[in-house]
Amino acid sequence: MNALLRPSFQFTAAALACTFASLAMTLFAASGRAHNGPPFPIITDQRVGPCVVSLWIHPDIGNSPIFVLVDPPPGGAVPKDLKIEIGIQPVSGRLPEVLYPMSIADQRGQLEYKTEVQFDRQEFWKVRLILSTSAGGGESAAEVEATPLGYGRWDLLLFALPFLAVGFLWFKLMAKRRRRKGGVQPASFADTSLP
């Protein structure tokens, strides 16, 4: 009788362990400012002044990180005195443009500039990249929609539900197969002789 209950108990223990692990990750995860996904590019590999740049943004209402990846043009080099600013303004024009200076961060050979900007409400915003060096400058612009914050730490649980459901179904299927077979049978190597 206990042998029949064992696969069910193992399934229950595994399901409880997965449930507690997912709850622990949800409750104790760093908030990441209601991160609904990774940043995405709005300017990609565009020549701006003496550099090739890509601008990545995570446009949440409130503090929003912006990253600018800088590469030298073919056969050239990135100027040492490179300065980058980001200008943010609602497309509607209800607020004046605000300029944010960017700070440099060398990421394992990839030159990256970072800053955080402020979006105060959900609407389309003009993002202006301003690049300046002694060798010349340039600018590029794009539009992005600021999105409302998600559910914070609950987003992890919300996005994990499909994976948890698949895991639950897999464990249930494995328990059903074990019950049909009468338990796990050890493999026999007695009949492995070569002809």
C-alpha positions in Angstrom: 0.0 0.0 0.0 2.8 2.4 0.8 4.5 1.7 -2.5 1.3 2.9 -4.3 1.3 6.1 -2.3 5.0 6.9 -2.9 4.8 8.2 -6.5 1.9 10.5 -5.4 3.9 11.7 -2.4 6.9 12.4 -4.6 4.7 14.3 -7.0 3.2 16.4 -4.2 6.6 17.1 -2.7 8.0 18.2 -6.1 4.9 20.4 -6.7 5.2 22.0 -3.3 8.9 22.6 -3.8 8.3 24.3 -7.1 5.5 26.4 -5.6 7.6 27.5 -2.7 10.6 28.3 -4.9 8.5 30.4 -7.3 6.9 32.3 -4.4 10.3 32.9 -2.8 11.6 34.3 -6.1 8.6 36.5 -6.4 8.7 37.9 -2.9 12.4 38.3 -2.5 13.4 39.3 -6.0 14.9 42.8 -6.5 12.2 45.0 -7.7 14.0 46.4 -10.9 11.5 49.3 -10.9 8.6 47.2 -12.3 10.6 45.9 -15.2 8.2 44.5 -17.8 10.9 43.3 -20.1 14.3 44.2 -21.4 15.1 47.6 -22.9 14.6 47.8 -26.6 16.4 49.8 -29.3 14.8 52.9 -30.8 18.0 53.9 -32.8 20.1 51.1 -34.2 23.6 51.2 -35.7 23.1 54.8 -36.9 26.0 57.1 -37.9 25.8 60.2 -35.7 28.7 62.5 -36.1 32.0 60.6 -35.9 30.4 57.5 -34.3 28.0 54.7 -34.9 25.4 54.5 -32.1 22.5 52.4 -30.8 20.1 53.8 -28.3 18.3 51.4 -26.0 15.4 52.5 -23.7 13.1 51.1 -21.1 10.3 53.7 -21.2 8.4 53.2 -17.9 6.6 56.1 -16.3 8.9 57.4 -13.6 12.6 56.7 -13.8 13.6 55.1 -17.1 17.1 53.9 -17.9 18.6 54.8 -21.3 21.7 53.1 -22.7 23.7 54.3 -25.7 26.2 51.9 -27.2 29.0 53.6 -29.2 31.1 52.0 -31.9 33.8 53.5 -34.1 33.0 54.0 -37.7 34.6 51.6 -40.1 38.4 52.3 -40.2 38.0 55.0 -37.4 38.1 55.4 -33.7 35.8 56.8 -31.1 37.0 60.3 -30.0 38.3 60.5 -26.4 36.3 63.7 -25.7 32.9 62.3 -26.6 30.0 63.7 -24.7 26.4 62.5 -25.1 23.2 64.1 -23.9 19.6 62.9 -24.1 16.8 65.3 -24.7 13.3 64.3 -23.7 10.1 66.1 -24.6 6.4 65.1 -25.0 5.4 65.0 -28.7 2.4 67.1 -27.7 4.8 69.9 -26.7 3.1 70.4 -23.3 6.5 70.5 -21.5 9.9 72.0 -22.7 12.7 69.6 -23.6 14.8 68.4 -20.7 18.5 67.5 -21.3 20.1 64.6 -19.4 23.9 64.2 -19.4 25.1 60.6 -19.9 27.9 58.9 -17.9 30.4 56.6 -19.5 30.7 52.9 -18.6 33.2 50.6 -20.3 31.5 47.2 -20.6 34.2 44.6 -21.6 35.3 46.5 -24.7 31.9 47.9 -25.6 31.7 51.6 -24.9 28.4 52.4 -23.2 26.8 55.5 -21.9 24.0 55.4 -19.3 21.5 57.8 -17.8 18.0 57.8 -16.3 15.2 60.0 -17.6 11.8 61.0 -16.2 8.5 60.3 -17.9 5.6 61.7 -16.0 2.7 60.1 -17.9 1.7 57.7 -20.6 2.1 59.4 -24.0 4.5 59.6 -26.9 7.8 61.3 -26.2 10.5 62.6 -28.5 13.9 61.2 -27.5 16.8 63.3 -29.0 20.4 61.9 -28.9 23.0 64.7 -28.9 26.6 63.8 -29.5 29.4 66.3 -29.3 33.2 66.0 -29.7 36.0 68.4 -30.8 35.9 66.5 -34.2 32.3 67.5 -34.7 28.9 66.4 -33.4 25.5 65.2 -34.5 22.1 64.3 -33.4 19.4 61.8 -34.0 15.8 61.6 -32.8 13.1 59.0 -32.3 9.7 58.7 -30.6 8.8 56.2 -27.9 5.6 55.7 -25.9 6.0 55.7 -22.1 4.2 52.8 -20.6 2.6 52.5 -17.1 4.4 50.5 -14.4 3.4 46.9 -14.2 2.6 45.0 -11.0 6.1 45.2 -9.7 7.2 41.9 -8.1 3.9 40.3 -9.1 5.0 40.6 -12.7 7.4 37.7 -12.2 4.6 35.5 -11.0 2.3 36.6 -13.8 5.0 35.9 -16.4 6.0 32.6 -14.7 2.4 31.2 -14.7 2.6 29.5 -18.1 5.9 27.9 -17.3 4.6 26.7 -13.9 1.5 25.3 -15.6 3.6 23.3 -18.1 5.7 22.1 -15.2 2.6 21.1 -13.3 1.2 19.2 -16.3 4.6 17.5 -16.9 4.8 16.3 -13.2 1.2 15.1 -13.4 1.9 13.1 -16.6 5.0 11.6 -15.1 3.1 10.5 -12.0 0.4 9.0 -14.2 3.0 7.0 -16.2 4.6 5.7 -13.0 1.3 4.5 -11.7 0.6 2.7 -15.0 4.0 1.0 -15.0 3.9 0.1 -11.3 6.9 2.2 -10.4 10.3 2.7 -11.9 12.0 -0.5 -13.2 15.8 -0.8 -13.2 17.3 -1.2 -16.7 18.6 -4.7 -17.4 21.9 -5.1 -19.2 21.8 -8.9 -19.5 20.7 -8.9 -23.1 23.2 -6.4 -24.5 25.5 -8.9 -26.2 26.7 -8.2 -29.7 25.7 -10.5 -32.6 
